Amino acid sequence: VQLRQARVAPNVGCQLSTLFEQFEVTCYAQYQAGFSEATERFGRDSRFAHSDFGTVYSGNLATYSSGGYHVVLAQNTTEALSQLTQLRADGFLDQASRALFIDFNTWNSNTNEY
């Protein structure tokens, strides 16, 4: 199982009211591939890095590029659950997250097809 997250960069493509100029406010805009899409490392110790390994997806809210932040889960259930717990602790999903893609393969043993 592979997880891929599409994120937006903070303070790109969004406008704040002049009422908030005196405050340091972070805003997160809509996802736009190539414009507001985040590509910088993030997370604890900049653990998560952007890569262009994926598939373009066109949804109701946006068309998401093939890039994103990928995590491949272990095949062992206990290890995969441990990874998910660690992802939560490391802040893998947050305010900048716009989509989470879950990719997996299935196999039909009756027809020997994926």
N, C-alpha and C positions, 0 to 999 in steps of 0.2 A: 504494500500500500504506500502510495506517495501522496504527500500533502503539498500543495502549492498555494501560496498566498499572494494576492495582488494588493499592493499598498499604495498610498499616496504620500507625497512628501509634505512635511508641515509648512504652512505659510506660502504655498504655491497655488495660484489660481483661485484664491479666496480673498474677499475684501471685508475689512472690519469697519464698523461705524466709527465716526470721529469721536463718539462718546468713549470709546475704548482706547484711544491713542495713548493715554497716560499710563495704561496698564500693559504689562507684558502678557499678551494672550497668544496662544497657539491655535491656529485654525486648520482644518483639514477639508479640502475641497472634494468635489466629485472626481471620480476616476476618469482620466483621459490618457490613453496610451501615448507615450512620448512627450506629454506635457506635465501632468501632475503625478505621473507614475514615479514612485520612489525606486531608486537604484542603489542608494547608500546602505552600507552595513548598519545593522541595528541589533538591539538586544544586549543582554549581559555580556560584557567583554567583546562587543561587536560580533557576536557569534553567528548571526545570520547574514549570508551574503546573497546578493542578487545573481541570477543566472538566466540565460535565455533558452533554457531547456524546457520545452513544454509545447502546448498546442494553443493556437488562437481560439478564443471562445467568444461568441456573440450572444449576449444575454439581453434581458429586458431593459436593464439600466445602463449598460455599456458594452463595448467590445473590448475584451481584455487581450493584451498582447501575450505572446508565448513566454515572456519573461516572468520572473517572480522569485519568491523565496521558497526553496524546495527542502523537504525533509522526507527521507525514506524510512518508514517504520520497519522494525524488526519483524521477522516472520513468527517468532515466539511470542505468544500472547502476553506473558509476564513482562518480557522486555519491551514490547510495544506499549503496554500500559505505563511502564516506568518512563519511557520516552515522552508520552503524552503528559504525564505529571510534570516532567522537567520542562517541557515546552510551555506549560502554563506558568510555572515558576519563573521562567526566563522572559515572559511577556511576548510570546510569539504572536498572539492576537491582541490588538489594542485599538485605540481610536483611529489609527491610520489604516487599519485593515479594511479592505473593500470587498474582497471575495476570497473564499477558501475553496479550492478544488481538491477533490479526493479522487485519485485515480487508482484503479485496481483492475486486475484481470480475472476473468472467470473461465472455467474449463468445464465442458460437458463431456463426461467420461463415456456416455452412450454413443456419442457421435465423434469423439476424439477431436473436438474443435474448441478453440478459444473464443 
